[in-house]
């Protein structure tokens, strides 16, 4: 069954990148948009551009999660978990505070918000989108980030089976957003080249409309996931060969 546009869409991570691009596309498709994020100035600009509502919230904090829940409860029909944090470097060097922040924002907050908003989503014949990452299959130098995205993908799969609401998982590759600057390490791989945030946003809107369970952006990344699932040792060897470490 498809998901026709209409009703309230709540987008976390909406002050920049994929979330901001998605807020604009959802508004153009006929959704009333609520965007949450940490940057008050950028968030207000996005909300003004899409004619939506801004909710300033830091999802690493319980009060931030509560602010989004309160804004969404009783009216959300489309919930998009777009907020995310990263850190690049050897797993042994990952700072404890970075580990805690990634677990909180990338995994704990989406789980808590989904659980809290399921009654509303069921009442609204709703849909949940989890913006994960191709890193869910494991990326060297991003071990904790990969773990949070793999956990998000697994949670999405389980919610799809048991919740009675539609669920889509989106797994982008590298995306040209402020994410890399914020994690402290620029994108260093020669291949694949980053895609635009708007390209991912377009794929999200299309996937919601078609009620797709899972989509990779760009689509050819599905091949990597299949190799990983079928022959993980071969996938690991290829990754070491074609994925030089960050410096």
Secondary structure, 3 states (H helix, E strand, C coil): CCCCCCCEEEECCCCCHHHHHHHHHHHHCCCEEEEEECCHHHHHHHHHHHCCEEEECCCCCHHHHHHHHHHHCCCEEEEEECCCCCCCCCHHHCCHHHHHHHHHHHHHHHHHHHHHHHHHHHHCCCEEEEECCHHHHCCCCCHHHHHHHHHHHHHHHHHHHHCCCEEEEEEECCEECCHHHHHCCCCCCCCCCCEEHHHHHHHHHHHHHHCCCEEEECCCHHHHHHHHHHCHHHHHHHHHHHCCCCC
